[in-house]
Amino acid sequence: MTYQDVHLLLQNQQFKSLNYSGEIISDTLLRNYKIGKIVLMTKILLLINQRSSRQKILLSMISMIFFVMGTARESVTMVNGYAASAHRIVIKIQDDIAPMPGRSDALNLASPLKINAYLRNQGARSLEPLFKDWQNFSERHFAHQLHQFYLVIFDSPVDVSSIINDLMDYNEVIVVEPDYQVRQTMVPDDPYYSDQWAHDNFGQAGEQNVGVPDCDTDTDQAWDITTGEADIIIAILDTGIDGRHPEFSGKMVPGYDFVNNDHYPLDDNGHGTGCAGIAAALGNNNQGIAGVSWESQIMPIKILNSDAYGDITDIANGVTWATDNGARIISMSLSGGSYLEYFNSAINAAVDNGTVVFAATGNGDSGIPAYPSNYDNCIAVGALSPCNERKNPNSCDGEYLWGSNFGPHLDFLAPGVLMHTTTMDGGYMSYFNGTSAACPHAAGIGALVLSVNPSMSPEEVRNIMQLTSDDLYETAWDEQSGYGRLNAYHAVSMALDSCENYWTPGDVNNDGLLNVLDLVIVTNLILGVDTDAELCLIWSADYDDNGDINVLDIIQIINVIIDG
């Protein structure tokens, strides 16, 4: 291909085009990687010497991106918000055109179809029956029109959404669809997971196997969206944590011991280790249990002694230390005392710093507010029984000696009876009870919400968790259950839907700047290098908001960078 060929192709006005710093870059050529890569690489290299230093850097970046994308063997793109192959589409051919197996040969790129010229121009390598056993089809297969589906494979990544739209203009075609990618529905392989009714209740709680099916927080469904992020740190303010437990391997960040005034917050009671396991024990690691936000890291803050008692001055210090050292979530499974200005101020300062603070309502079966859960900026978590009710002495679980506190300060309920969790000896228990168990479960759900949308404020996290809770007694709020039973899946889904309130299209690292770093991240998404990106990041990468992340998004981001 000569320079004249390149120039003529780039200046061809019959294509829908983008004006890029005075130069015309064809949409069609961008989608046709087989020709478009050569054209753009040649043109970009010629343009580099005609631009400012800043523009030279960006143009060089484009050429590198196209080179890398051209060498990728298999890429993933986003279509309608879902991951799909960037190399394959499926076409349903009209019945009077599609050959019948055993009567004629299958269609291919050499067949006299109008679509074939277009497909070849887009870099198609093959057109073949979708179902590999096509030749052995019976009347049953014909009745369901399976012989009409054909797979198109492209040598290089293509703009799947655009090709689907183009092909629908051909009379030979009935339907054109992407080849979506799927993954295993998340069911952790932890041996005790099936006993954890809090995640997926089918009536298996306790030795009597009690429970109402689906009286759970739908954590298992939320895990199909996120299992947490390491940078969402959960601080457990309690008796310390046994960090040697295998469920916490690689998850512990430095904490502090306010009881002994040192940096070794070891657990000498067991309560804190149990709370930590509920919130964030490793999941899918083929041992023990699955915590709620198992990818989150854990910060141990020891503010209770070996008898599980502590001073509120230490607890207030623990709140301040945790938020100052990076905790996005604080879980306090404790109650006692009354209103204190200094404790309220410490909680307010933590919330103002972006930390979501949770506290247990207490286990007195009382409507009298308990502190710290009664502070305005503290999320008050009550306990749910496995039979879809506020835990009380008469609930189905057989735990007759206690009930969850309720009243005007209550936000919602989380599972808090017969809970499986971790113990200090590296083992597990199945009877961790109380709002002490409910609080870290709610804190884990808060961590899942922030994992999807880390830009959310504590008040916004609280509102989402309230709004997405499942009603138990009355519509909206009531004194017995607050806003109802927490629903992790609905909360995470709502946080994902609100990405546009916190992220800017193209600023995929959310640092307030559009620059080369954003281009690198988008390129990695297109190439499938980053398969575990935050979902709001993926939303931001789809600059033109068409559900498909591709090189056109990169070009538009570059336009903004240069124009800016």
SULVEN-V577811 format. One line per field, one symbol per residue. ss: DSSP state (~ for helix, > for strand, _ for the rest). phi: phi as a letter, one per 40 degrees, with the letter a starting at -180 (. if undefined). psi: psi as a letter, one per 20 degrees, with the letter a starting at -180 (. if undefined). A space follows every 50 residues. Layout:
ss->???
phi->???
psi->???
This chain:
ss->__~~~~~~~~______>>>>__>>>>~~~~~_~~~~~~~~~~~~~~~~__ __~~~~~~~~~~~~~~~~~~~____>>>>__>>>>>>>>>>>>_______ _____________~~~~~~~~__>>>>>>____~~~__~~~~~__~~~>> >>>>_____~~~~~~~~_____>>>>>>>>____________~~~_____ ____>____>________~~~~__________>>>>>>_______~~~__ _>>>>>>____>________~~~~~~~~~~_________________>>> >>_________~~~~~~~~~~~~~__>>>>>>________~~~~~~~~~~ ~~___>>>>>___>______________>>>>>>>___>>__________ __>________>>>>___>>>>_____>>>>>__~~~~~~~~~~~~~~~~ ~~_____~~~~~~~~~~__>_______>___>__>__~~~~~~~~~~_~~ ~______________~~~~~~~~~~~~_______~~~~~~~_________ ~~~~~~~~~~~~~_
phi->.cccccccccccccccbbcbfgbcbcdccccccccdccccdccccccdcb bcdccccccccdcccccccccccabbbbbfgbcaccbbbbbbcddcbccc dgbacccaccccbcccccccccgccabadccccdcbcbccccccgccccb cbbbcbdbcdccccccccccccbcabbcbccbbdccbdccdcdcccccca cbgbcgccfchcdgcabfcccccccabhbccccbcbcacgbccccdcbcg bcbdbabccbfacbcccbbhcccccccccaddbfbgagbbccbccccbbc bcbbcccgbaccccccccccccccbhccbbbbcaaigbcbcccdcccccc cccgccbbacchbcfbccdbcccccdcbccbcbbccbgacdacbcccgcc caaccbhccccabbdabfccacbccgbabbbcbhcccccccccccdcccc ccbccccdcccccccccccccbbbcgcaccbgchcdbcccccccccccdc cbbbdgcccfbgbbacdcccccdccccgcbbbcdccccdcccdcfbgbca ccccccccdccccc
psi->prhhggggghjoiiqprponliqpopgghhhnhgghggghgggghhhgij rrgghggghhgghgghgghhiphpqqrppkjqpqpjiqrppoqqhihpqp pihrqqqaiiqmqhhhggghhjkphqoqpgphkghjqahgghhjkhiipq pppqgrqrnggghggghiiphipgqpqrnqqrrppooqjphjgiinhhgn okkjpahjlrqppjnajkhhhhiigqjrqhinpopoobjapniiphijpj iprqbqoigjlakmmqpkghghhgghgggkqpqkjkqcrprgmiiqrpop ooiqaijkqrqhhhgghggggghikjpipppomqqqaappghgghggghg ghjjpppqqqirkjlqjpppqiiiqgjppoorppriklrpprijriijni irqpqaaiipgrqqpkplppaqrhjjbqrjkorrihhhghghhhhhhggh hgniiqrhhhgggghghjqpqggrpcqrhhjcjbpqogghggghhgijhi iiqpphmhjljjqoahhhggggghghijgojkqqhhggghhmgjljjooa hhggghggggggh.
